[in-house]
Amino acid sequence: METTKNDLPPDTKQFFYKLSEYLDTKLLYYGSVQRSDYVPGKSDIDIDIFTDNPDSLITKLQHFLHLKKKKVKKTMYIIDDKTIYGHKVKYENKENQIKAEFAIYSEEDKAIVIKQHQNKMVLPIYISILLYILKTFYYRIPILTKSFYINSKNWLLDTIGNPNNKFIILEDQQQ
């Protein structure tokens, strides 16, 4: 998961390489960038970052991305009845056409989070087809609302995973 199934533009690859070097940690890709439903220039690039010191890593990430603390969201992920706390950071650089979502977790939760994400990397053909159709009507022929698209996509992906697993944004951090 340190590389992507889908090829990224050279500038995007360079950006993520520099970020990985700056954070002194590996970036692990998951989501559509690892599947056939990735839409270049439209889909965001999902990245897991695991660390022994989330607060320090978040500060470094904010500095590199030039983000305010309020852009960091606390999260709770319930996977197989285990509660995992983390953080999400959405980032978009329209000039360089980079759209990413970073998930930061403790190193101790790495195995269970990676297993959950790997479960959604190889999809049954019917789910892949439905995701392709859904993304076509959201990105290319924009007739779907964002909330309908997100809810439908999550529902499709939950049908192949454990529908009892939940991902919750807890609150905004303020500073």
C-alpha positions in Angstrom: 0.0 0.0 0.0 3.0 2.3 -0.2 2.5 2.6 -3.9 -0.8 3.1 -5.8 -2.5 0.8 -8.3 -3.4 3.8 -10.4 -0.6 5.9 -11.8 -0.4 9.5 -10.4 1.0 12.5 -12.3 4.7 13.1 -11.6 4.0 16.3 -9.7 1.6 14.5 -7.4 4.0 11.7 -6.8 6.7 14.2 -6.0 4.4 16.0 -3.5 3.6 12.8 -1.6 7.3 11.8 -1.7 8.3 15.2 -0.2 5.6 14.9 2.4 6.7 11.4 3.4 10.3 12.6 3.7 9.2 15.6 5.8 7.1 13.5 8.2 9.7 10.8 8.3 7.1 8.1 7.9 5.5 6.0 5.2 2.3 7.1 3.5 -0.1 4.1 2.9 -2.6 4.5 0.1 -6.1 3.0 0.3 -9.5 3.6 -1.2 -10.3 4.2 -4.9 -6.7 5.0 -5.8 -6.0 1.3 -5.2 -9.1 0.1 -7.1 -10.5 0.4 -10.6 -13.0 3.2 -9.6 -10.4 5.9 -9.2 -11.2 9.0 -11.3 -8.0 11.0 -12.0 -8.4 14.7 -11.1 -11.7 14.0 -9.4 -11.3 11.3 -6.7 -9.4 12.2 -3.6 -6.4 10.2 -2.7 -6.9 8.4 0.7 -3.8 8.0 2.8 -3.2 6.3 6.2 -0.4 7.6 8.4 0.5 5.6 11.5 2.6 7.1 14.3 3.7 6.7 17.9 3.1 10.5 18.4 -0.1 11.6 16.6 0.0 15.2 18.1 3.5 15.8 16.8 2.7 14.3 13.4 -0.4 16.4 13.0 1.6 19.6 13.8 4.1 18.7 11.1 1.4 17.8 8.7 -0.4 21.1 9.3 2.9 23.0 8.8 3.7 21.2 5.5 0.2 21.6 4.1 -0.3 25.2 5.6 -3.5 24.2 7.4 -5.1 25.6 10.5 -5.8 23.3 13.4 -9.6 23.6 12.8 -9.1 21.5 9.6 -8.1 18.5 11.7 -11.1 16.4 12.7 -11.1 13.9 15.6 -12.5 10.6 14.5 -13.7 7.3 16.0 -13.6 4.1 13.9 -15.4 1.0 15.2 -13.9 -2.1 13.5 -15.1 -5.5 14.7 -16.2 -4.0 18.1 -12.9 -2.3 18.7 -12.9 1.4 19.0 -10.0 3.2 17.3 -9.5 7.0 17.7 -7.7 9.0 15.1 -7.8 12.2 13.0 -8.8 13.2 9.5 -7.4 16.0 7.4 -8.8 16.9 4.1 -6.4 18.8 1.7 -6.9 20.3 -1.6 -4.5 22.2 -3.8 -6.4 23.2 -6.9 -3.4 24.8 -8.6 -1.5 21.5 -8.5 -4.7 19.4 -8.8 -4.0 17.5 -5.6 -7.0 16.3 -3.5 -6.2 14.1 -0.5 -7.6 12.9 2.7 -5.2 11.9 5.4 -6.1 9.5 8.2 -3.8 9.6 11.2 -3.8 6.7 13.7 -1.7 5.3 16.5 0.9 2.7 15.4 -0.8 0.2 17.8 -3.9 0.3 15.6 -2.1 -0.2 12.3 -2.9 -3.9 11.7 -6.6 -3.7 12.2 -7.0 -0.5 10.2 -4.9 -1.8 7.3 -6.9 -5.1 7.3 -10.2 -3.1 7.2 -8.9 -1.0 4.2 -7.5 -4.1 2.4 -11.0 -5.7 2.6 -12.3 -2.9 0.4 -9.5 -2.9 -2.2 -10.6 -5.9 -4.2 -14.3 -5.6 -4.9 -16.7 -8.0 -6.4 -17.4 -7.1 -10.1 -21.0 -6.0 -9.4 -19.8 -3.5 -6.8 -17.1 -2.2 -9.1 -19.6 -1.7 -11.9 -22.1 0.1 -9.6 -19.3 2.3 -8.3 -18.3 3.2 -11.9 -21.9 4.1 -12.7 -22.3 6.1 -9.5 -19.0 8.0 -10.2 -20.0 8.6 -13.8 -23.2 10.3 -12.7 -21.4 12.3 -10.0 -18.2 13.4 -11.7 -18.7 13.2 -15.5 -22.5 13.8 -15.9 -23.1 15.7 -12.6 -26.7 14.9 -11.8 -26.2 13.5 -8.3 -26.0 15.5 -5.2 -22.9 15.2 -3.1 -24.8 13.7 -0.1 -26.5 11.1 -2.3 -23.2 10.2 -3.9 -21.4 9.8 -0.6 -24.2 7.8 1.1 -24.6 5.5 -1.9 -20.8 4.9 -2.2 -20.5 4.2 1.5 -23.5 1.8 1.3 -22.0 -0.1 -1.6 -18.6 -0.4 0.1 -20.3 -1.5 3.4 -22.0 -4.3 1.6 -18.7 -6.0 1.1 -17.2 -5.2 4.4 -18.8 -5.4 7.9 -21.9 -3.1 7.9 -21.6 -3.0 11.7 -18.3 -1.1 11.4 -18.7 2.6 11.8 -16.6 5.7 11.1 -17.6 8.8 13.0 -16.2 12.4 13.0 -16.4 13.3 16.7 -15.8 17.0 16.7 -13.9 19.9 15.2 -10.7 20.9 17.1 -10.5 24.6 17.7 -7.5 26.9 18.0 
